[in-house]
Amino acid sequence: MKKLLLVGFALTFLTSTLSLAKDKAPKETKMSGWVSDEKCGAKDIDNADCAKKCAENGSKLVFVSEKDKSIINVDNQDALKGHEGHHVSVTGKLDNGTLHVDKVAMLKQSDEKK
């Protein structure tokens, strides 16, 4: 009986540990926003020329969320190259405030700047 109880506790512990580890894994997310650089951030989000120039001079590309204009660092910079200043939808994994971009899709430009 003691062995059965001990095995039950061990299985419960193992299951709860695996459940916690699963919750800490980066979650797939899809967001809309702009590709900018870390110097300009959200203040000049649709200026492709400025973002490209800054990136060429060593500034990292970032994603600026459409929802709240928060700036999210991106760990795989190459995924955003060519999209500087563009309004995009990104799919990827957000882990500790850093985004790993799996897919980028262009969105229509808003009419507010015309």
Stockholm file with secondary structure:
# STOCKHOLM 1.0

chainA/1-114         MKKLLLVGFALTFLTSTLSLAKDKAPKETKMSGWVSDEKCGAKDIDNADCAKKCAENGSKLVFVSEKDKSIINVDNQDALKGHEGHHVSVTGKLDNGTLHVDKVAMLKQSDEKK
#=GR chainA/1-114 SS CHHHHHHHHHHHHHHHHHHHHHHTSCEEEEEEEEEEETTTTTTTTTCHHHHHHHHHTTCCEEEEETTTCCEEEESCGGGTTTCTTCEEEEEEEEETTEEEEEEEEECCCCGGGC
#=GC SS_cons         CHHHHHHHHHHHHHHHHHHHHHHTSCEEEEEEEEEEETTTTTTTTTCHHHHHHHHHTTCCEEEEETTTCCEEEESCGGGTTTCTTCEEEEEEEEETTEEEEEEEEECCCCGGGC
//
